[in-house]
Amino acid sequence: MLPFARVSIIGLGLIGSSIARAVRQYMPTVRLSGHDASAQVRETARRIDLLDDVADHAGAAVIDADLVILCVPVGAMGAVAAEIAADLPADAIVSDVGSCKTSVAQALGGVLPPGRVVPAHPVAGTEQSGPEAGFATLFQRRWCIVTPLADSDEAAVVRVEEFWRRIGADVERMAPDHHDLVLAVTSHLPHLIAYTIVGTADDLEQVTQSEVIKFSAGGFRDFTRIAASDPVMWRDVFLSNKEAVLEMLQRFSEDLSQLQRAIRWGDGDALYDRFAKTRAIRRSIVDQGQDDAAADFGRRHD
């Protein structure tokens, strides 16, 4: 038995459109509706037949849904929840895909009926955006972290977890505040570093932009990939998960200072020990199926 028969997706970018495609592929009898604030995105969604119904207003998209998934920037969650609240069926479950859970839990819990909110975060994505960037297998073997509220109905939580399993994700439960600390390390801080490095390269007076582009070796090239991510989304992420990000940034700054001292004083043993340890962690990421073990990170050279 399917966990939901009618799913509404609010926000039809990379994640929202990928959810729609995954539902179409793995649960083809589920009826899909949705909405995006952008008229251009709505038109694109209609043109590519992304959903059974694309509504011009968020409320109209959820009117008969039994699961509503908010795929909007975390800073917009509260406003969107308020927009759909009056049109939600009494038994509808509301979830989301935001990468900050404490702020989202507060935003949704303060507007929507108690017990029916089950926040979640699929840890998957690319640097691309828009409804045409999505693909059905985005969530295959990727983690989806479900972060129930204190008053979330257990049956509702189980149904949301089963939904994500049906479209290929591995599921784990986590408290919202612990999720935010984990993601500050694994996602938010790396993006902040990427944005900083690219900005530093751009600001160097001795290096022209053409040289930066021309001689982008592996490290800089890989950093520029995540630095190309949606600026609105990441602005909201850093403001919404401020405390956890600042804590991790302080730890990172201390570790960076240690490496700086090792380089200054020629302490090769310290550098080797740190690099050997981090290399082992990198290998474990591949071993757990979270990246490609192929040479050159699976890049094609033909």
C-alpha angles and dihedrals in degrees: 000000000000116000091227135018100192121037126184121198119200109197118033103206127117097308097037094048091045090053089051092050092046092051090049090051102040103025103027096168093061113105113231128206130166153156140214127196090230116082089204092055091048090052091049091049090053092047094053092041092237095158140019089242132015110196125205091219128046093228093056090053094059101039096109101018125126092193125035119188118195109212098176132114111288091244090061098048097096094048093048092047090053090049094056100034097094093050099046116115111243094248099041119126118220121207135161142200101227121142093222114065108177094059092041091050090053094045096049097036091054094056109028131066115280117260096021099083117093111170119204140176123206105206094217138098148112134234089259124097141193135061094287092055095067126100134187097239097052092110099043109130091350122124123254111195113207114202110188121199120239089260098040111132109247093223090053091051092051091050092051090048091051091049091058093046090053091059093049107268129134108231132216131171121226138167111258095241093048090049090055092053093048093048092046087064101037102038118001099051094046090053091048090051091047093052090047096050093048090048091049092052090049091051097051107111092198093056122062123218090243090057092049090053096041097049100037100145121190100286098049092039091054093046091052089057095066091035086065091066123120108293094206092054094048094044088057093044094056094045093045096046095037100136097048093044092050091049092051091043090056091051090048091050090053092049091047090052090055091053090046090055092047091054093045093051096038094244098166094169092059092048093048093049092051094046093047091052094048091046090057090051090051091052091052090056089058092043090056091053096250094123143014119276092199119119116279090014092295095300117158118231101187 
